[in-house]
Amino acid sequence: MRIIGINIPDNKRIEAALSYIYGIGRFSSKKILSEAKIDLNKRAKDLSSSEVSKIKEIMERDYKVEGELRQVIKQNIVRLKDIHTYRGTRHAKRLPTRGQRTKTNSRTVRGNLRKTVTSGKRKTELK
């Protein structure tokens, strides 16, 4: 099944399956399903076409998802860079922006740089 251009897994409960869409988490999916009056325990493959259209309508009306949401986030980051805020400069340097330490533990942002330090002595060859 496809909702807003995303393949939804058929065998999962619809509450969990909607969270495969970027911008929709468990809380948002519960809110959408309660507004559409759909049982949370129903499987995605058991939905009727009218129920799917209700879900699509609610998501298009109230939520920014997928490409639109990614575009908004990207614009916000560009704006922060343009006005030279602290967060913007951290984004530009590809460093953590939310106050994490960088002496250690920022491998995911800086890249996985693992340089091991040796004693400096060269090992002699074994005979």
N, C-alpha and C positions, 0 to 999 in steps of 0.2 A: 504494500500500500504506500502511496506517496501523498504527503501533505506538504504544501508549499515547496515542491521540488526536492524533498528529502525522502529517502526510503525509510519507512518505519518498520521495525521488526514485527513480524506477524504473531509470533508465539508469546510475546511479552504482554503484561497487563498494560492497558492504554495509558495509565498514570506514568509508568516507567518509560514506555515507548515514546511518548511526546518529548521526553527529556533528551532524545537524540537530536532534536532541533536546536541549533545554536541560539542561545538567548532564552530558552525555556528550560527551567529546572523543575524539581519535584513540586515546589510550592506553586509555581505558575501553572503547572499542568493540573494540579488539584483545583485551582481557582477557575481555570478554563472549563474543566469537566463539570464542575458544580454549576457554572453559569449555563452550560449547554444541557444540563440535567442528564448526564451520562454516568452510569455506574463505574466507579473507580476500578472494580475487580474484573471488568469486562476485558477480554483479549482484543488485541488490535484487529485480528482477522474476523472477529464477530461483529464489527461495527457495520451498520447499514450506511448506504450512501448519503442519506439525509443527515445522519449523525456526523459523518465526515465533513459534510458541507457546513454544518453548524460550527464545528471546531475551526475550520478554515476561516469562516466569516469572523469569528471572535478574535482569532489571532491576527488577521489582517487589520481589523478595526482598532484593537487595543495594544498590540505588541509590536516592537521592532525586532525582527528576527533575521538570522542569516546575513546576507550581503548588506542589507540596509543597516543593521546593527554594527557590523564590522566597519562600514564606511563612517558611521558616526563616531566610533571609538578612534579611528584613524584621524579624523578631523580634529577631535579633541586633543590628541597628542601633538599634531602639527601646530595647533593654536598655542599649546604650552611651550613648544619650541620657539615659536615666533615671538612671543612676549618675554622670552628668556627667563622663565621661572626656574626655580631650583629643580622641580620635577622634570621640566622640559630639558634642562641641561643633562640631567641623569639619563633621560631617554636617549638623547643624542649621543652620549658616551657609552650607551648600552650597559649601564650599571643599574643596580637595584634602586627603585624609586621610592620605596616605602620604609626607609630607615633601617634596613637590614645591615648587618656588618659585612665588610668586604675583605677584611684581612684573611678570613677563611669563609667557606660556605657560600660563595657567590659563583659557583662553577657553572650553573645553568645559564646565567646571564653573561658572564665573561667568556664562556667557552670552557671546555673541559681540559684545563691546563694542569697536568699532573707532572711536575718535575721532581724527581727524587734526588736527594742530595746524598752523595757518597763521601767517604772519608778523604778522598783525594789520592790515596795510595793505589798504585797499580798492582794487581795481583800477579805474582810470578807464576809462570806456567808449571803445571804439575808434570813430573817425569814418570 
